Amino acid sequence: MKTLTMLLLLGGFTLGLAGCNTMEGLGQDIERGGEELEEEANEAQH
């Protein structure tokens, strides 16, 4: 029973880390897209 509990905890921890990594990557992609959009808007003004 202890082994099963440990495996479930380890699996949950692993999935949690993977989720954080994915969200961080998504945030970086959105930030880059916003920066490019801002640059295009600045170029259109000049």
LINRAZI-V295652 format. One record per pair of residues at least 12 apart in sequence whose ideal C-beta (glycine too) atoms are under 8 Angstrom apart, sorted by the first residue. I is the first residue (numbers start at 1). J is the second residue. Records with the same first field share a line. If there is no record, write none. Layout:
BEGIN
I=J + J
END
This chain:
BEGIN
none
END
